[in-house]
Amino acid sequence: MKKNKKLDNIKSVIGKAYDIHPLYISKFKLIFSKFTTTDNHFLLKTRKETFFVKRYDISNEAKIKQEMRNISKVKDIVNVPRIIKTKNGGSYLITRENIFVVQEYIDGKNFKEIKASLPFFFSTICDIEEKFVKSKITKHKFYSFNSRIKKFKIKSRKLLKILTKDSSLSAIENKKYLQFVIKEVDDMVPKILSLKIRQRFIHGDLLMQNIIIEPGSNLWIVDWEKSREYITSIDILKSVMFTLFNPTKKNFNLNVEKMATWSSYCLRHISIEKEELTNIFNIYYFHFITGIDFLERIYIKKENLNKKMLQEDFLISKWLKGHKTNLQIKLNEAMR
């Protein structure tokens, strides 16, 4: 009963702010990821249309503003669900504790649900990335590795102090992980700072669950929260790695041959400069080990997330360290 009251309250608030007349609202189940739960996604049904509703904590307004700007940039390049405006013309609704984004609901299935083949999925993301590379929204500036290093050092110092004071077993293990990435970043800095790599517009999370296919075969790209100007090859390798990734299998199902094969399958169809191609796994490894946002969210922002997943990141980091040279060799051979 309590849950129904909460849903009815959301239905009422959105109905008034958007001048629509919802018949009912229900929770919408999403495929679980590190940062996603099913408690913040809803379907809102009216007589004429169904809407998809996302709820955020009020602290996320800056991130949502950025997402709305990015959706506006790409809506003429790829299919993106329409953002529904409030009565006041806003792209989202702010309440005392939450922010709501209401979107057109796409009545289809994502690539994970239809069990899309790897060639179909990877050729699809390559087409999307190439559209971004060639579009006017991409500025083609050189990426500032120095800025990322500075941010990493500030976060890592703060986290190290917190973890040193925490005597729990999980904190001890996560301190080992943090010390590992700090040393790796220090070792990589000279090489990384010598690179000149162009940044382009990327989606940031091109996984199977974020591409929806309608019965008429139209493709829709969803979840633009991580979209930004960044490095194209990182976006591609993330898609490859976490499509192959399976936590129940040995080495998480990560395999040098498969990684190199599917990475080359994508990269040969995209306009990427030689310096980026010849350093691609060093760049991706650097990206991965400096990505300590999950640690920050648990120990600094005090968010209630699954700490065990940090150990997955630790093991992936060690796997990448041990195989990045061989991965680059295999990729170079495949790209000839």
N, C-alpha and C positions, 0 to 999 in steps of 0.2 A: 504493500500500500504506500509505503514511504517513497519507494522508487517511482511509482506512478505519479505521485504528487510533484516530484522533481521534474519529471518529463512534462507534466501538464503546465508547470510554471514556465519551462523553456518554450513550450508551444505558445503560451499566452504572450510572453515577452516578444518573441519573434513575430507573431501574428500582428501585434500592434505596431511594431517598429517598421515592418515591411508592407503593411497594409494588404496582407493576404489573409485568407480565412482557412487555416489548417483544420483538417478533419481529425487527423491523429499524428502522433510522432512515435518513433520507435528507435531503439539503439541499432546501430549499423556495425556489423562485425567486419573488422579489417584484419588482414594478415599481420600477425604480431612482428614487431621489430624492436630494437633496443629502446627506441624513443616513442613508440606508439602503443597506446592501449585502446581498447574498444569503448571506454567510458566517455569519450569525447567526440564521438561521431554518431550522427543521427540521420534518419530519413523523415522528412516532413511531407505529408500528403495533403494536397488540396483537391478540389473537384476537377481541376483542369491539369494539374501538373504535380510532379514529385520533385522535391528539392533535397540536396545533400547539405547537411549542416555540420560545421566543425566548430568545436568550442576550445578556446585557449584561456590560459591564465592571463590576467590583466597585464602582467609584466612583459608579455610578448608583443606589445603593440609595435615597437620598432621593427621587429622581424616580419610582422604581418604587413606593415606598410611597404617593406621591401618586396615581399612576395606579390602584393597587388601591382606594384610598379613593373615587376618582371613579367607577370601575366599579361599586362597591357602591352609590353614590348613584343611578346611572342605570338599573340593571338592571330596575327595575319600570316604567321610562318608555319605553325602547326595547329592542330585542333586542340583547343583548351575549353573545358566547361565554362559557360558564361557565369560571371559573378553577378549576383542579384543585388541591386541597389536598395538601400533603405528609403523610406519616404523622404528623408532629407538629402538623398543623393549620395550617401556615403557607401563605401565599398565593404564596410563591416560595421557591426553594432557593438558598442561598448556599454557594459552594465557595471555595477559596483565591483564585481569580482571577476567577471569574465569578458571575453571578446568572442563574438560569433561571426563566422563567415558563412554566407548562404550561397550555394552554387546550384546551377543546373545539374540535375541527376542524369547520368549517362546509363541507360538501361542495357548494359552489356556485361561482358566478363573480361577479367584481366588475363594477361598471358599465362600467369601461374595457374589460374583456374582451368584454362583450356589446354594446359600442358603443351604450350607452344614449343616447337622444335628449336634447338639452339641456332641453326642457320637462319631461321625465320626471325627469331628474336634479335640476334646480333646484326643482321642486315637492316632491321628496322631501326635500331639505335644508331647505326652508322649513318643512315639517311638523315636522321634527326640532327646528329652532330654536324654533318656536312652542311645542312641548311643553316645552322648557327654560324659556322665558320665563314660562310659566304654572305651572310646577311649584313645589313647596314647597322644592326644593333651591336655588332662586335667592333670594339675599338682598336684591337690589335696592339695594345700597349705591352711593354715587357713587364712580366710579373715581378713583384718585389719580394724575393726570398728573404731579404734582410728584415722586412717588416714582420714576416711570419716567425722568424727566429727570435726577434725581440719579444713578441707576444708569448711565444713558447717559454722563454726564460723567465718571464714575470710569473706566468701561471705555475710553472714547475717548481720555482722557489717557494711560492706560497703553499703549494700542495705538499712539498717535502716537509715543511714545518709542521703541517697538520698531521701527516701520516707518522712522523717521528714521535709525536705525543700520543698517538693512538696505539694501544697495546693489543688490540683485537687481532685474531689470526688473519682476517681478511685485509686489515690495514698493513700488516707485516708483509703479506704477499703482494699487495698493491704498491708498497714502497719499493720492493724489488723490481717490479715492472717499471715504476717511474725512474729509478736509478739506471735501469738498463737503457731506457729511451734517452735520458739526459746524456749519457756517455756516447750513445750512437749519434745523436744530433751534433755533439761537440766534434766527433770524428769526421762528420760529413760536411760541416760548415765550409771549409775551404773549397771543396769541389763544387758544392751547390752554388756558392756565391760567384763562381767563375762562369756560370751558365747564363745565357740570355734567352729566355723562353717567353714567347708571346702568350698573353692571356686572351681568352675569347669567352663569349657567353656560353655557359653550360647549364644543364638542368640540375646536376648535382646528385641525382638519385635515380638514375635510369635503370630500375630493376623491373622484373616481370610484373610485379603487382601494381606498377605505376603506368602501365600501358593497357588501355581498355579497347576491346574490339566489339563493335556493335554487330548485330545480325547482318547488316548490309555491308560489312567489312570496313567501315570507317574506323580509323584509329584515333583515339583520344589520349592525350598525355596529361596526367594528373600529378598532384603533390609537388608544387613548385617552391616549397619552403627553403630549399637549399640552393636554388638557382642564383647565379651570380657570374661576374667576370672572373674566370679562373683558368686552369690549364686543361685543354681538351683531352689529352692522353690520360690524365688522372681520372676524369669522368668515365672514360672507356675502360680502363683497367679495374676501376671499382666495380663496374657492371659485370666484367668478366669474372673477377674474383668472387664476388658475392652471389653470382649465379651458379658457379661451380661449388661454392661453399656448402658443406653439410656437417654440422657439429657432431653427428652420430657416427661418422666414418673416420677411418685412420687419417691423420694429418688434415682433418676437416674436408677430405676429398680434394685437397689442393695437390696439383700435379704439374710438374714443370712442362711436360709435353702439351698437356691440355691448355695450360695458361698461355704458352707461347703460340699454340695453334689458333686459339680463338682471338687472342690479342692481334695477331697478324691479320686474321680474317677481317677484323674491323678496320685496323689502321691502314691497310692498303687501299681503302675506299675513301679516305679522308685526307684533306690537304694539310699535312703537318710538316714543318721544316725539319731538316736533317739533324740539327743539334738536339731537338726534342726527341726524335726517333732513336738516336744513338745513345741517349741517356735515360730512356724512358723508365726503366725499372729503378734506377737510382732516384729519379724524381718521385716516382710513386712511393717508394720506401720512405723517403724523406717526408712526404705528405702524411703517410700512415703513422709514423712514429711521433710526428709533431701534433697529431690530432688527439689531444688529451682532454677534449671537451667532456667526455663521459666521466672521467675522474673529477673534473671540475664540478659537474652537475651533482655528483654524489657527495663529495667532501667539502665543497665551498658553498654551493647553492642549496645543499641539504635536500636534494630531491630523492624520492623513494624509488630508486631503480635497482635492478638486479646486479649486485656486485660481482657475481660469478662470471658475468659476461666480460669483465675486465681481464680475466684470465684467458679468455678466448683471444682478446686483442694481444695479450702478451705472447701467446703461442704463435699467432699469425705473424707478429713482428719478428720472432726468432726464425720462423720458417722463411720469411722474405729475406732476412739477413743472410741465411745460409744458401739461398738459391738465386738471389738477384743477378749475380754474374752469369750463371748458367742460363737463366731466363733471357738475359739480353743476347747472349750468343745464339740461342735457339731462335729468338725473334729475328735477329739479323739474317740468319740462314733462311728463315721462312719468307722474309721480305725480298730476297734476291730474285 
